[in-house]
Amino acid sequence: MPSDDERRIIPDVPRGPLCEYRSRAKFNWKDFKLVLENSTLARIKYDVWKKLEAEPLFTPVTSTLSADQQKERAAKQVNRVADLELAPAEVYSMDYKYRVRYLMSINEALHSVCPSMSVKIALGVGLFTNSLLAMGTERHSAVYNAAWNREIITCLAITEVSHGSNTKRCRTTATYDPKTQEFVINTPDFEAAKCWIGNLGKTASIALMFARMFTSDGEDHGLQGFLVPIRDPKTLQPFPGVIVGDIGEKIGLNGIDNGFVMFNNYRIPRENLLNRAGDVTPEGVYECTFAEPGKILGAVLESFSAGRLGIMQESSNTLSHAAVIATRYAALRKQFGTERNGPEQSIIDYQLHQWRIFPYLAAACILKVSVYALTEIYLETVQKSQAESNGFELLTQIVSELHALVSSSKPLVTWTARDAIQESREACGGHGYLKAANLGELRNNHDPSCTYEGDNNVLGQQASNWLLRQWKGMKVESPVGTANFIERRESILQNSFDAIMKSDCNVQSPEFVTQCYEWLMCWLLHSTVDQIQLSSDNGSDRFKARNDSQVYRARDLSRAYAEYYALQSFRSRCQRGDISEELKPVLCNVYSIYGMWCIDRHLATFYAGGFASGPRFADAIRSTLLQACAQFRDSAVSVADALAPPDWVLNSVIAKSDGRLYENLQNQFMTNPGAMERASWWKDIIPTKMKSKL
């Protein structure tokens, strides 16, 4: 159970109309929050928010700025954050796991306030320096230090106009010239232009860029990383041979200056090749070097998975914000009632409304815990790889499993957040469409998370590939334990809903949910393998056979695997000794809502595979879901409080913690700039016939 000191980290909520629902909860909402979130990390975020709230540059804007103004504001915020020194100096001397966890928590807090600023920092400092550590050596330390200390503005240039997910087919070239000991960078045509590069549009002075490397003998050595100066860091004017610009206004995140760049016989020094894995001698001979493979593996893992974990952390917070807004609004908004002229009732009391928003509130809890757990495993693995150079084979297996978990979980979390925002917007009716409700900003700024750092559908295929290898292999290699169920495949596939019911297993229990998921994944694995084999037998090549097994099979498998891991992570958290008796019922309620909701989405597969027949299974799942939602009604507002950031961060006029919905709306309407002024263009819209009478 949390201590009083831990509870004091979390600010109290003000008294107001929401207290009617808060009083119904049979648990301390701060204790619930500290189940979902580590107290040390919560303290970091509240400290960051307190500092930012005192800074005028971070005051929420009330009207839409132009795209250029948004870029300017985000760039200035990045500089101000550096000046504030949010992480104490001693943090950087701590061990890897503590240091990165601390910085991730700062990023979560920053993203909640200004996503554009957060992404600019993540790209220009985090992802750039991580990639440089993974691929560079001591000779690149000056650039690393300058980037880390915010002395230069950096970017990571991988994507090209015609190639994103398939990076191996990128066509920018870097050809070595032994006469001058330089690489000559060229963009063959516009389709090969680097594009969508964050920070590149207006501000970056140097890029970590991937290009196909050719030695002077004409041999293609594939994609290699290079440090490529783009602009003079003192004037931000591009260097000769570089055509660079901004790609234009986007749907959201316009504080990020996404850019494109093309090169025409542009020369960089030989030393700008990132040479951790291979180098070119001054004479032009390519030499492959692999030293301390465990450390290299850890560095690469850190570079390419940390970004996706960061996106999951940010998206779980976005999901939480949307669910909080919808829940608080639903408790306050009253419509209709049992009697025509009698009192109206809160829309949170209606079964349909509960079914629409409570699963997302439960999902916010489940996914916040599972993302935390996955990040813990990841950081421990990287730290171990940096400390040890032995045990390479086991480490490789862990990396493969972690990659599968990240590749399936990133789509689950980002898609769930996307859907939660839209459902919340609709659940809040017309008021939810106000810019001041903040759901539109959440939606537009979250949307790219579904495609950057790995398109969700492509990532899902990578996860299902790993699971299929475990299914077809002689031995299941799952050091983290997420695929151990495959060892029991024969007995699992013999299971059915009727058999589970005969064993007196309660539908609401974690055991029931686990058995359902293990059967679901085994059946999807079995049917995917059968589909691939059938396609091959009919003459399809390996690529087509695998491609034709995605819809209704491998794609669903990847999602089910991520849901299974999320549910198992939450269950493990709830079994720890710090869970008080008063919290157990609401935690079980959250688990039941999310478990039933997810199983409901897979009903067709359960029936197609023969797990169930007739209406009993579907009726059991759906009635249990509705009952769990009804039970959750009295807890929902307190759970929302546990997920909510401070009001100024949530920035929603319809979901302030004081619960004064209509007073806050009145203030918003009345103080909206120009709200009650005659339009400056009023003369231009007077009807023509009216003008003739004047």
RODRENVEX-239931 format. One record per residue (C-alpha): x, y, z; residue in three letters. Coordinates in steps of 0.1 Angstrom, whole numbers, padded with zeros to 4 digits, always signed. Layout:
N
XYZALA
...
***
This chain:
694
+0000+0000+0000MET
+0014+0035-0009PRO
+0027+0057+0019SER
+0013+0091+0028ASP
+0045+0106+0013ASP
+0038+0088-0020GLU
+0002+0100-0020ARG
+0013+0136-0014ARG
+0031+0135-0048ILE
-0004+0136-0064ILE
-0023+0169-0061PRO
-0058+0167-0046ASP
-0088+0173-0069VAL
-0110+0203-0061PRO
-0145+0199-0047ARG
-0174+0203-0071GLY
-0202+0185-0089PRO
-0180+0155-0097LEU
-0178+0147-0059CYS
-0212+0130-0062GLU
-0196+0103-0083TYR
-0162+0104-0065ARG
-0180+0096-0032SER
-0194+0064-0046ARG
-0159+0048-0052ALA
-0149+0023-0025LYS
-0112+0030-0029PHE
-0086+0057-0027ASN
-0081+0070-0063TRP
-0045+0080-0055LYS
-0037+0044-0045ASP
-0052+0033-0077PHE
-0030+0057-0096LYS
+0001+0043-0079LEU
-0008+0008-0091VAL
-0008+0021-0126LEU
+0023+0043-0122GLU
+0055+0041-0103ASN
+0056+0068-0076SER
+0091+0080-0085THR
+0082+0084-0122LEU
+0049+0102-0112ALA
+0070+0126-0091ARG
+0092+0134-0121ILE
+0062+0142-0143LYS
+0045+0164-0117TYR
+0078+0183-0112ASP
+0081+0189-0149VAL
+0045+0201-0152TRP
+0049+0225-0123LYS
+0080+0241-0139LYS
+0063+0243-0173LEU
+0031+0258-0159GLU
+0052+0288-0147ALA
+0066+0294-0181GLU
+0046+0318-0204PRO
+0059+0299-0235LEU
+0040+0268-0224PHE
+0006+0285-0217THR
-0020+0267-0239PRO
-0030+0287-0270VAL
-0067+0295-0274THR
-0068+0298-0312SER
-0051+0281-0341THR
-0017+0294-0350LEU
-0004+0294-0385SER
+0019+0264-0394ALA
+0049+0287-0394ASP
+0040+0301-0360GLN
+0036+0266-0346GLN
+0071+0257-0359LYS
+0085+0289-0343GLU
+0068+0282-0310ARG
+0079+0245-0308ALA
+0115+0255-0317ALA
+0116+0281-0289LYS
+0101+0256-0265GLN
+0128+0231-0273VAL
+0154+0257-0264ASN
+0136+0267-0232ARG
+0134+0231-0221VAL
+0172+0229-0225ALA
+0176+0260-0203ASP
+0153+0246-0176LEU
+0176+0215-0171GLU
+0147+0193-0162LEU
+0170+0164-0154ALA
+0195+0170-0126PRO
+0231+0166-0135ALA
+0235+0135-0113GLU
+0209+0116-0134VAL
+0234+0113-0163TYR
+0259+0094-0141SER
+0234+0068-0129MET
+0231+0034-0145ASP
+0215+0030-0179TYR
+0181+0018-0168LYS
+0176+0046-0142TYR
+0189+0073-0165ARG
+0167+0063-0195VAL
+0136+0057-0173ARG
+0141+0092-0159TYR
+0144+0108-0194LEU
+0115+0088-0207MET
+0093+0102-0179SER
+0104+0137-0187ILE
+0094+0130-0224ASN
+0060+0117-0213GLU
+0054+0149-0194ALA
+0066+0171-0223LEU
+0045+0152-0248HIS
+0013+0157-0227SER
+0019+0195-0229VAL
+0032+0199-0264CYS
+0035+0169-0287PRO
+0054+0188-0314SER
+0081+0200-0290MET
+0084+0165-0275SER
+0088+0148-0309VAL
+0114+0174-0320LYS
+0135+0166-0289ILE
+0130+0129-0293ALA
+0141+0130-0329LEU
+0169+0155-0326GLY
+0184+0144-0293VAL
+0171+0109-0283GLY
+0168+0091-0316LEU
+0198+0108-0332PHE
+0222+0102-0303THR
+0210+0066-0298ASN
+0215+0058-0335SER
+0249+0075-0334LEU
+0259+0053-0304LEU
+0247+0022-0322ALA
+0265+0028-0355MET
+0293+0053-0348GLY
+0326+0052-0330THR
+0349+0075-0310GLU
+0356+0096-0340ARG
+0320+0108-0340HIS
+0320+0118-0303SER
+0322+0155-0310ALA
+0289+0154-0330VAL
+0273+0132-0303TYR
+0283+0156-0275ASN
+0271+0186-0295ALA
+0237+0170-0302ALA
+0233+0158-0266TRP
+0241+0193-0252ASN
+0217+0210-0277ARG
+0245+0229-0294GLU
+0234+0217-0329ILE
+0200+0208-0343ILE
+0200+0173-0358THR
+0177+0149-0376CYS
+0175+0113-0388LEU
+0171+0108-0426ALA
+0159+0074-0436ILE
+0126+0076-0455THR
+0125+0086-0492GLU
+0096+0098-0513VAL
+0090+0063-0528SER
+0103+0041-0500HIS
+0093+0041-0464GLY
+0088+0007-0448SER
+0111-0010-0474ASN
+0142+0009-0464THR
+0164-0016-0481LYS
+0153-0002-0514ARG
+0163+0034-0506CYS
+0183+0048-0535ARG
+0203+0078-0522THR
+0239+0069-0530THR
+0273+0076-0513ALA
+0302+0068-0536THR
+0337+0068-0522TYR
+0364+0088-0540ASP
+0399+0077-0529PRO
+0415+0106-0546LYS
+0400+0131-0522THR
+0391+0106-0494GLN
+0355+0118-0496GLU
+0321+0103-0501PHE
+0300+0118-0529VAL
+0263+0120-0521ILE
+0238+0119-0549ASN
+0200+0118-0552THR
+0193+0101-0586PRO
+0157+0115-0589ASP
+0129+0131-0569PHE
+0116+0096-0558GLU
+0149+0091-0540ALA
+0146+0125-0521ALA
+0148+0120-0484LYS
+0114+0132-0470CYS
+0092+0135-0439TRP
+0124+0141-0419ILE
+0116+0158-0386GLY
+0136+0190-0379ASN
+0149+0190-0414LEU
+0124+0215-0430GLY
+0138+0247-0414LYS
+0162+0240-0385THR
+0185+0210-0387ALA
+0222+0216-0395SER
+0233+0180-0397ILE
+0216+0147-0406ALA
+0223+0111-0397LEU
+0214+0097-0431MET
+0212+0062-0446PHE
+0225+0058-0482ALA
+0237+0030-0504ARG
+0274+0029-0502MET
+0296+0022-0532PHE
+0333+0019-0532THR
+0354+0030-0561SER
+0354-0005-0577ASP
+0316-0001-0581GLY
+0307-0026-0555GLU
+0274-0019-0536ASP
+0278-0024-0499HIS
+0241-0017-0491GLY
+0227+0008-0467LEU
+0252+0025-0444GLN
+0249+0054-0420GLY
+0266+0088-0426PHE
+0268+0121-0409LEU
+0258+0147-0435VAL
+0260+0184-0429PRO
+0230+0202-0443ILE
+0232+0238-0432ARG
+0257+0262-0417ASP
+0248+0259-0380PRO
+0254+0297-0375LYS
+0232+0310-0403THR
+0210+0279-0411LEU
+0217+0285-0448GLN
+0220+0253-0468PRO
+0254+0243-0481PHE
+0261+0242-0519PRO
+0250+0210-0535GLY
+0221+0206-0510VAL
+0184+0213-0519ILE
+0164+0213-0487VAL
+0130+0225-0478GLY
+0098+0220-0458ASP
+0072+0196-0471ILE
+0043+0219-0461GLY
+0014+0219-0436GLU
+0002+0186-0422LYS
-0030+0174-0405ILE
-0014+0179-0371GLY
+0020+0183-0354LEU
+0028+0214-0374ASN
+0053+0225-0348GLY
+0076+0199-0363ILE
+0093+0211-0395ASP
+0093+0179-0416ASN
+0115+0184-0446GLY
+0129+0170-0478PHE
+0164+0170-0491VAL
+0182+0162-0524MET
+0220+0161-0531PHE
+0240+0169-0562ASN
+0276+0156-0561ASN
+0277+0167-0525TYR
+0310+0157-0508ARG
+0315+0147-0471ILE
+0347+0135-0454PRO
+0355+0097-0452ARG
+0353+0100-0415GLU
+0316+0108-0416ASN
+0308+0072-0424LEU
+0294+0055-0392LEU
+0319+0027-0389ASN
+0309+0006-0359ARG
+0301-0024-0382ALA
+0323-0016-0412GLY
+0347+0010-0425ASP
+0364+0021-0457VAL
+0402+0026-0457THR
+0417+0058-0472PRO
+0425+0037-0503GLU
+0389+0027-0507GLY
+0388-0009-0494VAL
+0358-0019-0474TYR
+0365-0037-0441GLU
+0338-0054-0421CYS
+0344-0052-0383THR
+0324-0070-0356PHE
+0337-0066-0321ALA
+0319-0073-0288GLU
+0287-0086-0305PRO
+0266-0084-0274GLY
+0272-0047-0269LYS
+0266-0039-0306ILE
+0233-0059-0304LEU
+0223-0039-0273GLY
+0231-0006-0289ALA
+0211-0015-0320VAL
+0182-0026-0299LEU
+0183+0006-0280GLU
+0184+0027-0312SER
+0155+0012-0330PHE
+0131+0000-0303SER
+0134+0028-0278ALA
+0115+0051-0302GLY
+0086+0027-0305ARG
+0084+0023-0267LEU
+0084+0061-0264GLY
+0055+0062-0289ILE
+0036+0036-0268MET
+0041+0056-0236GLN
+0029+0088-0253GLU
-0001+0070-0268SER
-0011+0053-0236SER
-0012+0088-0221ASN
-0032+0101-0251THR
-0056+0072-0247LEU
-0060+0081-0210SER
-0067+0118-0217HIS
-0094+0109-0242ALA
-0110+0085-0218ALA
-0108+0110-0189VAL
-0125+0137-0210ILE
-0153+0113-0220ALA
-0159+0100-0185THR
-0160+0133-0167ARG
-0183+0148-0193TYR
-0206+0117-0191ALA
-0209+0121-0154ALA
-0218+0158-0157LEU
-0240+0158-0188ARG
-0277+0150-0181LYS
-0302+0141-0208GLN
-0337+0125-0206PHE
-0350+0105-0176GLY
-0376+0080-0165THR
-0403+0107-0164GLU
-0410+0131-0192ARG
-0410+0162-0169ASN
-0390+0146-0141GLY
-0353+0150-0134PRO
-0328+0142-0161GLU
-0301+0116-0155GLN
-0264+0116-0163SER
-0255+0100-0196ILE
-0230+0078-0177ILE
-0260+0059-0163ASP
-0271+0047-0198TYR
-0259+0012-0207GLN
-0251+0022-0243LEU
-0229+0050-0231HIS
-0211+0028-0206GLN
-0205+0002-0234TRP
-0190+0030-0256ARG
-0166+0046-0232ILE
-0158+0023-0202PHE
-0138-0002-0223PRO
-0114+0026-0233TYR
-0111+0037-0197LEU
-0102+0001-0188ALA
-0079-0001-0218ALA
-0060+0030-0206ALA
-0053+0013-0173CYS
-0043-0021-0188ILE
-0021-0006-0215LEU
-0004+0018-0192LYS
+0007-0011-0170VAL
+0017-0033-0199SER
+0038-0006-0216VAL
+0055+0000-0183TYR
+0063-0037-0179ALA
+0075-0041-0215LEU
+0098-0010-0210THR
+0112-0026-0179GLU
+0122-0058-0197ILE
+0136-0038-0226TYR
+0158-0016-0204LEU
+0170-0045-0183GLU
+0180-0063-0215THR
+0199-0034-0230VAL
+0217-0028-0196GLN
+0227-0064-0195LYS
+0240-0064-0230SER
+0261-0033-0222GLN
+0276-0050-0191ALA
+0283-0084-0206GLU
+0298-0096-0238SER
+0290-0133-0232ASN
+0257-0150-0234GLY
+0252-0138-0270PHE
+0229-0166-0281GLU
+0205-0161-0252LEU
+0205-0124-0257LEU
+0197-0128-0294THR
+0166-0148-0284GLN
+0155-0121-0260ILE
+0160-0094-0286VAL
+0139-0114-0311SER
+0111-0118-0286GLU
+0112-0082-0275LEU
+0111-0071-0311HIS
+0079-0092-0316ALA
+0064-0078-0284LEU
+0072-0042-0295VAL
+0061-0048-0331SER
+0027-0061-0319SER
+0021-0038-0290SER
+0029-0005-0308LYS
+0000-0011-0332PRO
-0024-0022-0304LEU
-0017+0009-0282VAL
-0017+0034-0310THR
-0048+0020-0327TRP
-0066+0018-0293THR
-0058+0054-0286ALA
-0069+0065-0321ARG
-0103+0047-0317ASP
-0107+0061-0281ALA
-0103+0097-0293ILE
-0129+0093-0320GLN
-0154+0075-0297GLU
-0148+0101-0270SER
-0154+0129-0294ARG
-0187+0115-0305GLU
-0196+0106-0269ALA
-0192+0142-0259CYS
-0216+0153-0287GLY
-0214+0188-0300GLY
-0193+0201-0271HIS
-0167+0175-0279GLY
-0162+0192-0313TYR
-0151+0224-0297LEU
-0114+0231-0301LYS
-0114+0239-0264ALA
-0125+0203-0256ALA
-0090+0193-0269ASN
-0102+0160-0285LEU
-0096+0174-0320GLY
-0060+0183-0311GLU
-0055+0149-0295LEU
-0068+0132-0327ARG
-0047+0152-0352ASN
-0015+0150-0331ASN
-0018+0113-0323HIS
-0027+0102-0359ASP
+0009+0099-0372PRO
+0018+0075-0344SER
+0000+0048-0363CYS
+0025+0051-0392THR
+0058+0066-0381TYR
+0085+0045-0364GLU
+0070+0016-0383GLY
+0037+0013-0401ASP
+0013-0006-0378ASN
+0003-0032-0403ASN
+0039-0039-0414VAL
+0051-0041-0377LEU
+0023-0066-0371GLY
+0037-0089-0398GLN
+0071-0089-0381GLN
+0055-0100-0348ALA
+0035-0128-0365SER
+0066-0140-0383ASN
+0084-0146-0349TRP
+0054-0164-0335LEU
+0052-0186-0367LEU
+0089-0195-0362ARG
+0082-0206-0327GLN
+0053-0227-0339TRP
+0072-0244-0366LYS
+0105-0248-0347GLY
+0118-0278-0330MET
+0118-0259-0297LYS
+0100-0228-0284VAL
+0126-0201-0277GLU
+0108-0176-0255SER
+0131-0163-0227PRO
+0105-0137-0217VAL
+0079-0165-0216GLY
+0052-0149-0239THR
+0051-0179-0263ALA
+0055-0208-0238ASN
+0019-0217-0244PHE
+0029-0231-0278ILE
+0045-0260-0260GLU
+0010-0271-0249ARG
-0006-0266-0284ARG
-0021-0301-0286GLU
-0041-0298-0254SER
-0050-0262-0260ILE
-0065-0269-0294LEU
-0086-0296-0279GLN
-0102-0270-0255ASN
-0136-0255-0260SER
-0160-0231-0243PHE
-0181-0261-0231ASP
-0151-0278-0217ALA
-0140-0247-0198ILE
-0175-0243-0184MET
-0176-0279-0172LYS
-0144-0273-0152SER
-0164-0246-0131ASP
-0142-0218-0145CYS
-0159-0184-0140ASN
-0163-0163-0172VAL
-0150-0132-0154GLN
-0119-0149-0141SER
-0084-0143-0155PRO
-0081-0181-0160GLU
-0110-0181-0184PHE
-0096-0151-0203VAL
-0062-0168-0205THR
-0076-0201-0218GLN
-0096-0182-0244CYS
-0065-0163-0256TYR
-0042-0193-0257GLU
-0067-0212-0278TRP
-0072-0182-0301LEU
-0035-0178-0307MET
-0029-0215-0313CYS
-0058-0217-0337TRP
-0046-0186-0356LEU
-0011-0200-0358LEU
-0023-0234-0369HIS
-0046-0220-0396SER
-0020-0195-0408THR
+0005-0223-0413VAL
-0021-0243-0431ASP
-0031-0214-0454GLN
+0006-0207-0463ILE
+0011-0244-0471GLN
-0021-0246-0492LEU
-0010-0215-0511SER
+0024-0230-0517SER
+0009-0263-0529ASP
-0011-0243-0554ASN
+0021-0229-0569GLY
+0025-0196-0550SER
+0060-0185-0542ASP
+0070-0179-0505ARG
+0063-0141-0507PHE
+0028-0145-0521LYS
+0019-0174-0498ALA
+0029-0154-0468ARG
+0012-0123-0481ASN
-0021-0141-0487ASP
-0022-0153-0451SER
-0025-0119-0435GLN
-0061-0110-0435VAL
-0082-0129-0408TYR
-0051-0149-0398ARG
-0016-0134-0392ALA
-0029-0099-0387ARG
-0054-0110-0361ASP
-0027-0132-0345LEU
-0004-0102-0339SER
-0032-0082-0322ARG
-0043-0112-0301ALA
-0006-0117-0290TYR
-0004-0080-0279ALA
-0037-0082-0260GLU
-0026-0114-0243TYR
+0006-0098-0232TYR
-0012-0067-0219ALA
-0037-0088-0199LEU
-0010-0110-0185GLN
+0011-0079-0175SER
-0019-0063-0157PHE
-0027-0096-0140ARG
+0009-0099-0127SER
+0008-0063-0114ARG
-0024-0070-0095CYS
-0009-0100-0078GLN
+0019-0081-0062ARG
+0019-0076-0024GLY
+0013-0039-0024ASP
-0023-0042-0036ILE
-0047-0034-0008SER
-0080-0053-0004GLU
-0100-0022-0012GLU
-0084-0020-0046LEU
-0088-0056-0057LYS
-0125-0054-0068PRO
-0120-0024-0090VAL
-0088-0039-0105LEU
-0107-0071-0113CYS
-0135-0050-0128ASN
-0110-0032-0151VAL
-0095-0066-0161TYR
-0130-0081-0168SER
-0141-0051-0190ILE
-0110-0051-0211TYR
-0108-0089-0214GLY
-0145-0094-0224MET
-0142-0064-0248TRP
-0112-0078-0266CYS
-0127-0114-0268ILE
-0159-0099-0282ASP
-0138-0085-0311ARG
-0126-0120-0319HIS
-0159-0138-0317LEU
-0160-0147-0354ALA
-0127-0165-0351THR
-0138-0184-0320PHE
-0168-0197-0339TYR
-0149-0203-0371ALA
-0123-0225-0353GLY
-0149-0245-0335GLY
-0142-0233-0300PHE
-0179-0226-0296ALA
-0212-0232-0313SER
-0246-0217-0307GLY
-0253-0185-0288PRO
-0241-0195-0253ARG
-0205-0183-0257PHE
-0213-0150-0273ALA
-0241-0144-0248ASP
-0218-0151-0219ALA
-0191-0127-0232ILE
-0214-0099-0240ARG
-0236-0101-0209SER
-0205-0103-0187THR
-0191-0072-0205LEU
-0224-0053-0199LEU
-0225-0064-0163GLN
-0189-0053-0157ALA
-0196-0019-0172CYS
-0226-0014-0150ALA
-0206-0024-0120GLN
-0179+0001-0131PHE
-0202+0031-0131ARG
-0195+0041-0095ASP
-0158+0037-0099SER
-0153+0054-0133ALA
-0148+0090-0122VAL
-0123+0081-0096SER
-0104+0059-0121VAL
-0105+0088-0145ALA
-0090+0110-0117ASP
-0062+0084-0114ALA
-0054+0086-0151LEU
-0058+0124-0155ALA
-0029+0149-0156PRO
-0034+0184-0141PRO
-0062+0204-0157ASP
-0038+0228-0176TRP
-0022+0198-0192VAL
-0055+0180-0201LEU
-0066+0214-0214ASN
-0102+0205-0219SER
-0130+0229-0211VAL
-0155+0201-0207ILE
-0134+0179-0184ALA
-0119+0201-0157LYS
-0115+0184-0124SER
-0138+0209-0106ASP
-0167+0195-0126GLY
-0182+0229-0133ARG
-0190+0220-0168LEU
-0215+0247-0177TYR
-0197+0275-0159GLU
-0165+0266-0177ASN
-0183+0265-0210LEU
-0199+0299-0203GLN
-0165+0314-0196ASN
-0151+0299-0228GLN
-0179+0313-0249PHE
-0179+0347-0233MET
-0141+0352-0234THR
-0135+0338-0268ASN
-0116+0366-0287PRO
-0141+0386-0308GLY
-0170+0365-0297ALA
-0194+0394-0293MET
-0179+0419-0316GLU
-0193+0428-0350ARG
-0172+0412-0377ALA
-0147+0435-0394SER
-0161+0422-0427TRP
-0197+0429-0419TRP
-0203+0453-0448LYS
-0192+0427-0473ASP
-0219+0402-0464ILE
-0250+0425-0462ILE
-0274+0411-0488PRO
-0274+0431-0520THR
-0312+0438-0518LYS
-0307+0452-0483MET
-0278+0475-0494LYS
-0301+0490-0521SER
-0325+0502-0494LYS
-0298+0518-0473LEU
***
